Amino acid sequence: MLTNNLFQFTFYSESIGILVDQYIDRVIKSDREQHALPLIIFTPNPEQIMMAQNDAEFASALSSADLLIPDGVGILAASKLLAFVGKGKALHQRVSGIDLFQALVAHFVETKAVVIGGRSDTASATTPSSLSVGKRTLPWLAGYEDVQHPTNQEERAVEAFLKSEKPKMVFVAFGAPHQEYWSLRHKALLNTLGVKVVLVIGGSVDVVSGKLKRAPKLLRSLGLEWLFRLIQEPWRWKRQLSLVRFLGLTLRTAVSE
């Protein structure tokens, strides 16, 4: 499997098809003794790369993943610019978290999967719900009123939910950095319960559930998906300033010795 180093992190550098059909397929079908499971996949975008520059704990969490996929056109563009000046190789393509999420759900139809996190329409965060993803309906548990301050009751409810559902794939939707911290903190439990793949999916739940619209393909191809989301959630404008800082980081890296 090809990877590429970028801003101190090693990113997956092939297509989403190869990732699903070959790499993850082998993990799903393998005997547990062949791999240290679960396989944990994080999805950094430029905002998260900038967060990691100033947050050693989050940087360590990203480095602890088994696989980092380039979620964000800025990551792809930065790799191409750095490759142009002879610093590394360009990433093959962007692999967005929502595309990988939907691809895994569609490809592994017989593989039990659940969603943890996000905000469902149930009255309580510890009351199971369901989420329609394509032609499938996945069990869904928000899990926590505040994931930064989990209660013992909530942790017990999450564990009971996982034990009841017995999933092989767990999709975690708390947003960065909390979904990354949750995945690593619960890795031993997930391994004990037989989970094989953990993928963080951030705001994908809001798109899949219909709370937000995804950008049209044309805007996605132009790298303007962030703008489409900003129009729907104007309060995110301060977070988008990280894109400017990311550009600065890329340019400094390009001209550095």
Phi, psi and omega per residue, in radians:
M1 nan 2.222 -3.121
L2 -1.374 2.404 3.041
T3 -2.321 2.913 -3.124
N4 -2.530 2.358 3.137
N5 -1.451 2.345 -3.112
L6 -2.670 2.070 3.125
F7 0.936 0.828 3.071
Q8 1.322 -0.047 -3.137
F9 -1.986 2.669 3.141
T10 -1.834 2.013 -3.075
F11 -1.753 2.580 2.950
Y12 -1.094 2.424 -2.971
S13 -2.281 0.476 3.076
E14 -2.172 -2.944 -3.062
S15 -1.414 2.839 3.100
I16 -1.171 -0.543 3.120
G17 -1.101 -0.805 3.116
I18 -1.118 -0.705 3.141
L19 -1.046 -0.804 -3.090
V20 -1.345 -0.897 -2.988
D21 -1.247 -0.513 -3.071
Q22 -1.934 -1.091 -2.985
Y23 -1.188 -1.006 -3.094
I24 -1.215 -0.580 3.090
D25 -1.013 -0.714 3.118
R26 -1.143 -0.666 3.132
V27 -1.144 -0.794 -3.122
I28 -1.080 -0.694 -3.047
K29 -1.558 -0.156 -3.039
S30 -1.354 2.786 2.949
D31 -1.251 2.523 -3.069
R32 -1.068 -0.492 -3.108
E33 -1.194 -0.287 -3.085
Q34 -1.435 -0.289 -3.056
H35 -2.433 2.644 2.957
A36 -1.441 1.814 -3.009
L37 -1.873 2.787 0.002
P38 -1.382 2.756 2.991
L39 -1.306 2.105 -3.087
I40 -1.827 2.160 -3.084
I41 -2.050 2.118 3.063
F42 -1.884 2.799 -2.964
T43 -2.283 1.158 -3.070
P44 -1.131 2.457 2.967
N45 -2.053 3.108 -3.117
P46 -0.975 -0.668 3.122
E47 -1.047 -0.730 -3.125
Q48 -1.271 -0.579 3.067
I49 -1.086 -0.717 3.116
M50 -1.207 -0.629 3.078
M51 -1.049 -0.722 -3.107
A52 -1.201 -0.428 3.128
Q53 -1.148 -0.472 -3.069
N54 -2.008 0.059 -3.085
D55 -2.350 1.733 -3.064
A56 -1.109 -0.575 -3.138
E57 -1.156 -0.756 3.132
F58 -1.217 -0.672 3.089
A59 -1.040 -0.723 3.108
S60 -1.135 -0.671 3.125
A61 -1.104 -0.793 3.118
L62 -1.057 -0.718 -3.129
S63 -1.192 -0.342 -3.113
S64 -1.472 -0.172 3.122
A65 -1.181 2.686 3.045
D66 -1.353 -0.451 -3.084
L67 -2.664 2.303 3.015
L68 -1.963 2.186 3.093
I69 -1.880 2.537 -3.063
P70 -1.388 1.551 3.128
D71 -1.627 1.750 -3.105
G72 2.425 2.195 -3.101
V73 -1.114 -0.445 3.121
G74 -1.110 -0.611 3.101
I75 -1.105 -0.794 -3.139
L76 -1.100 -0.806 -3.123
A77 -1.106 -0.703 3.131
A78 -1.105 -0.704 -3.134
S79 -1.134 -0.633 3.137
K80 -1.223 -0.691 3.108
L81 -1.134 -0.784 -3.133
L82 -1.168 -0.620 3.077
A83 -1.134 -0.635 -3.133
F84 -1.092 -0.587 3.134
V85 -1.670 0.244 3.035
G86 1.451 0.381 3.137
K87 -2.013 1.510 3.129
G88 1.548 -3.060 3.121
K89 -1.968 2.608 -3.140
A90 -1.221 2.493 3.032
L91 -1.177 2.614 -3.065
H92 -1.173 -0.838 -3.123
Q93 -2.892 2.848 3.015
R94 -1.248 2.431 3.034
V95 -2.174 1.712 -3.064
S96 -1.333 2.645 -3.139
G97 -1.068 -0.716 -3.112
I98 -1.197 -0.627 3.102
D99 -1.162 -0.726 3.119
L100 -1.180 -0.713 3.083
F101 -0.961 -0.922 -3.104
Q102 -1.172 -0.612 3.137
A103 -1.164 -0.718 3.135
L104 -1.157 -0.736 3.138
V105 -1.107 -0.711 -3.115
A106 -1.311 -0.636 -3.049
H107 -1.336 -0.769 -3.078
F108 -1.747 1.183 -3.031
V109 -1.083 -0.603 -3.079
E110 -1.574 0.020 -3.094
T111 -1.670 2.162 -3.109
K112 -1.168 2.333 -3.110
A113 -2.452 2.630 3.099
V114 -2.403 2.845 3.050
V115 -2.019 2.287 3.058
I116 -2.060 2.271 3.103
G117 1.838 -3.010 -3.041
G118 1.277 -2.954 -3.136
R119 -2.263 1.912 3.131
S120 -1.496 3.110 -3.116
D121 -1.565 0.055 3.127
T122 -1.288 2.755 -3.069
A123 -1.176 -0.561 -3.079
S124 -2.124 2.496 3.119
A125 -1.136 -0.362 -3.104
T126 -1.733 0.185 3.077
T127 -1.729 2.088 -3.110
P128 -1.051 2.562 3.094
S129 -2.356 -2.802 3.114
S130 -2.526 2.697 -3.122
L131 -2.330 2.182 3.102
S132 -1.447 2.159 3.124
V133 -2.230 1.792 -3.051
G134 1.114 -2.192 -3.120
K135 -1.618 0.041 -3.107
R136 -1.934 2.742 3.014
T137 -2.094 2.104 -3.076
L138 -1.805 2.458 2.978
P139 -1.062 2.469 -3.000
W140 -2.443 2.300 3.068
L141 -2.329 2.087 3.082
A142 -1.069 -0.760 2.972
G143 1.622 -0.845 -2.999
Y144 -2.439 2.485 2.959
E145 -1.230 -0.660 3.103
D146 -2.506 1.793 -3.047
V147 -1.107 -0.363 3.104
Q148 -1.301 -0.342 -3.138
H149 -2.347 1.171 -3.097
P150 -1.187 2.483 3.068
T151 -1.617 2.827 3.092
N152 -1.077 -0.659 3.125
Q153 -1.094 -0.729 3.129
E154 -1.160 -0.725 3.115
E155 -1.094 -0.692 3.109
R156 -1.156 -0.652 3.131
A157 -1.164 -0.713 3.108
V158 -1.105 -0.790 3.136
E159 -1.113 -0.730 3.129
A160 -1.112 -0.696 3.112
F161 -1.066 -0.821 -3.128
L162 -1.149 -0.702 3.117
K163 -1.125 -0.638 -3.125
S164 -1.250 -0.723 -3.057
E165 -1.445 -0.494 -3.132
K166 0.914 0.954 -3.091
P167 -1.351 2.700 2.970
K168 -1.730 -0.389 3.075
M169 -2.181 2.342 3.100
V170 -2.165 2.184 3.110
F171 -1.835 2.173 -2.973
V172 -1.945 2.167 -2.962
A173 -2.253 1.070 3.087
F174 -1.805 -0.101 -3.040
G175 1.397 2.675 -3.128
A176 -1.347 2.500 0.044
P177 -1.633 0.057 -2.960
H178 -1.197 -0.604 3.131
Q179 -1.192 -0.599 3.100
E180 -1.202 -0.777 3.115
Y181 -1.091 -0.741 -3.135
W182 -1.076 -0.783 -3.097
S183 -1.071 -0.768 -3.130
L184 -1.255 -0.676 -3.120
R185 -1.159 -0.518 -3.093
H186 -1.802 0.202 -3.060
K187 -1.050 -0.749 -3.124
A188 -1.107 -0.740 3.108
L189 -1.093 -0.799 -3.122
L190 -1.095 -0.665 3.081
N191 -1.102 -0.783 3.133
T192 -1.052 -0.616 -3.092
L193 -1.488 -0.002 3.056
G194 1.551 0.242 3.111
V195 -1.227 2.388 -3.113
K196 -1.843 -0.534 -3.099
V197 -2.382 2.304 3.019
V198 -2.116 2.180 3.112
L199 -2.184 2.216 3.041
V200 -1.450 2.403 -3.010
I201 -2.238 0.062 3.010
G202 0.840 -2.198 -3.087
G203 -1.435 0.156 -3.135
S204 -1.039 -0.563 3.137
V205 -1.057 -0.689 3.139
D206 -1.120 -0.609 3.132
V207 -1.297 -0.842 -3.099
V208 -1.115 -0.640 -3.114
S209 -1.378 -0.161 3.115
G210 1.607 0.025 3.117
K211 -1.202 -0.550 3.060
L212 -2.214 2.661 3.047
K213 -1.661 2.494 3.058
R214 -1.479 2.590 3.137
A215 -1.051 2.521 3.050
P216 -1.024 2.754 -3.087
K217 -1.005 -0.631 -3.126
L218 -1.072 -0.800 3.133
L219 -1.159 -0.632 3.109
R220 -1.126 -0.710 -3.125
S221 -1.190 -0.453 3.121
L222 -1.551 0.003 3.137
G223 1.330 0.456 -3.066
L224 -1.961 0.382 3.126
E225 -1.082 -0.622 3.130
W226 -1.072 -0.638 -3.132
L227 -1.209 -0.683 3.124
F228 -1.095 -0.706 3.121
R229 -1.231 -0.634 3.119
L230 -1.077 -0.651 3.107
I231 -1.099 -0.648 3.136
Q232 -1.365 -0.504 -3.119
E233 -2.282 1.337 -3.064
P234 -1.027 -0.426 -3.133
W235 -1.113 -0.228 -3.132
R236 -1.404 0.041 -2.983
W237 -1.047 -0.640 3.137
K238 -1.126 -0.625 3.132
R239 -1.152 -0.509 -3.109
Q240 -1.246 -0.259 3.076
L241 -1.101 -0.363 3.103
S242 -1.123 -0.433 3.099
L243 -1.129 -0.650 3.102
V244 -1.179 -0.752 3.116
R245 -1.138 -0.608 3.114
F246 -1.152 -0.698 3.086
L247 -1.069 -0.739 3.111
G248 -1.085 -0.740 3.112
L249 -1.081 -0.726 3.137
T250 -1.098 -0.772 -3.132
L251 -1.177 -0.698 3.094
R252 -1.101 -0.697 3.120
T253 -1.152 -0.664 -3.107
A254 -1.143 -0.616 -3.063
V255 -1.720 -0.060 -3.123
S256 -1.271 2.732 3.117
E257 -1.278 nan nan
